């Protein structure tokens, strides 16, 4: 179903508003992205996580830390899919307070829709479902700040980072955080971008546009455009055991009737993000000089239900064992 013009204009305004908070995303974008992430997440890695979590706590409450929680979609997912059961303590962190404010509102609505019980306090709440009892704490914190204060954290049975490690200097940050895992503790790193973005049908000169866009990630943080493979190497050399790894690509293509509302919103937002980022270059090559035409055409193809999109990602599940070197 194509997005209505008013909704699309609102999408563009919301994405521009995201410029005001560096390294953050608009909550509406994260809400639209959930269904795309849901089907992208690697099922083998997810099932391995499910099995490993059942052996972690021996009946004691699981202690979980999530980096870059956003609007709380990972907690929803773990409960909805039966991954998180029994008692647990869940520390949800994000550098942007508006994300955690949106998480509180969204999780309340989600709980009500599914018949779960929520009781809120000032900095978190208690979630009770038929299969899970979660003590949630929301904390505004950057991953770097958590690493700097890691001695006061945990220990944790599980650390989660979903679609966020391309914004973090993880070779510096993760060793300190992973040291706060219990013996046999797990780290679940999902939707880590790995260097390829494709739009179809073909557009002449788009290879240079994508090269420049990926290059803008490198300007922000060296290695960011190949976070997935760098994580795979990191996990092999950091005294961790890789329990499972696999692709978690975003793939969107038109079907009869076009796209879902979430897909339409998401695709427009991706095009807008690329255009906005590359527009910062005051001396672009000829291919990028046609950026406005490229963006306009891609937006039109979305509305016509003609655009396909692929972005390569990688999921990893690793385990910390004190016996490892």
Secondary structure, DSSP 8 states (H G I E B T S, - for coil): ----HHHHHHHHHHHHHGGGSTT---HHHHHHHHHHHHHHS-HHHHHHHHHHHTTTSTTS-EEEEEES-TTSHHHHHHHHTT-S-EEEEEEEEES-HHHHHHHHHHHHHHHHHHT-EEEEETTEEEEE-SSEEEEEEEEE--HHHHHHTGGGS--EEEEEEES-GGGS-HHHHHHHHHTTEEEEEEEEEEEEEEEEEEEES--TTHHHHHHHHHHHHHHHSTTTTBHHHHHHHHHHHTTEEEEEEEE--EEE--BTTB--HHHHHHHHHHHHHHHHHHTT-SS--HHHHTHHHHHHHHHHHHHTT--EEEEEEEEEEEEE-TT--
